[in-house]
Amino acid sequence: MHESNQAMEEKIMVDGRIHLPKPHPAAQEIQRGMKVMSSDGREVGFVAAVIIQKETASVTHILLGHIPVTPDYRRIPVTLVENVDEDTVYLNIIHQAVAKLAVHQPD
């Protein structure tokens, strides 16, 4: 799929629900402003938005924002989310790997 076709099939939202692997029984809410932590315990940024596939209405990625705010937003596939609590998203990758994730390219 070409990047431009992919962008047409995606929608950016302020929040969404993801289903984590067992033992998590219910869908987990991800909202703009939540902290994002790497598996080595570092805060790597915050949830700027979620990307939803239009056809299935499923959250596919989290857009990672930074403070101070930069124009680069990293795309975190939801498969890299280990856990979610009230105000934090926990990833299953270390902070160096987060820096290597794809940068979101808006149209």
C-alpha positions in Angstrom: 0.0 0.0 0.0 1.4 3.4 -0.9 1.8 6.0 1.9 -0.8 8.3 0.3 -3.4 5.5 0.1 -2.6 4.6 3.7 -3.2 8.1 4.8 -6.6 8.2 3.1 -7.6 5.1 5.0 -6.6 6.5 8.4 -8.2 9.0 10.8 -6.5 10.9 13.6 -8.5 11.0 16.8 -7.9 12.3 20.4 -8.7 8.9 21.9 -9.4 5.3 21.2 -9.6 1.8 22.7 -7.1 -1.0 22.1 -7.3 -4.7 23.0 -4.2 -5.9 24.8 -3.2 -9.6 25.0 -4.3 -11.7 27.9 -4.6 -11.3 30.9 -6.1 -7.9 30.1 -9.9 -8.6 30.0 -11.2 -5.5 28.5 -10.3 -2.9 25.9 -8.0 -0.2 27.3 -8.7 3.5 26.7 -5.8 5.6 25.3 -6.3 9.4 25.4 -4.4 12.5 24.3 -2.0 13.7 27.0 -1.3 10.3 28.6 2.4 9.7 29.5 4.3 7.1 27.4 6.9 5.0 29.2 9.5 2.7 27.6 10.3 -0.8 29.0 13.4 0.5 30.7 11.4 3.0 32.8 12.0 6.2 30.9 9.3 8.7 30.0 9.6 9.0 26.2 6.8 11.5 25.5 3.0 11.7 25.6 0.1 10.6 23.5 -0.6 13.3 20.9 -3.3 11.3 19.2 -4.3 7.9 18.0 -4.5 6.7 14.4 -7.6 4.7 13.5 -8.1 2.6 10.4 -11.3 3.9 8.9 -12.5 0.6 7.5 -12.4 -1.3 10.8 -12.5 1.6 13.3 -9.5 0.0 15.0 -6.7 1.9 16.6 -3.5 0.9 14.8 -0.9 3.4 16.1 -0.3 6.0 18.8 1.2 9.3 17.7 4.0 10.1 20.2 4.5 13.8 21.1 7.4 15.4 22.9 8.0 18.2 25.4 9.2 20.6 24.3 6.8 20.2 21.4 8.6 19.3 18.1 7.2 18.8 14.6 8.1 15.1 14.6 5.5 12.6 15.9 6.6 9.0 16.1 4.1 6.3 15.0 3.9 3.6 17.7 2.2 0.4 16.6 -0.3 -0.7 19.2 1.4 -4.1 19.2 4.2 -2.4 21.1 1.9 -1.5 24.0 2.4 -3.7 27.0 0.0 -2.1 29.4 -2.2 0.9 30.0 -3.2 2.4 33.4 -5.2 5.5 34.3 -2.7 8.1 32.9 0.2 6.1 31.4 0.9 3.9 28.3 3.7 1.3 28.9 5.6 0.1 25.9 7.5 -3.2 25.5 10.5 -1.6 23.9 13.4 0.4 25.3 13.7 4.2 24.8 16.4 3.9 22.1 14.1 1.8 20.0 11.3 4.4 20.3 13.7 7.0 18.6 13.9 4.6 15.6 10.2 4.3 15.0 8.7 5.8 11.9 7.9 9.5 11.8 4.3 10.4 11.0 4.0 12.0 7.6 0.7 14.0 7.4 -0.6 14.8 3.9 
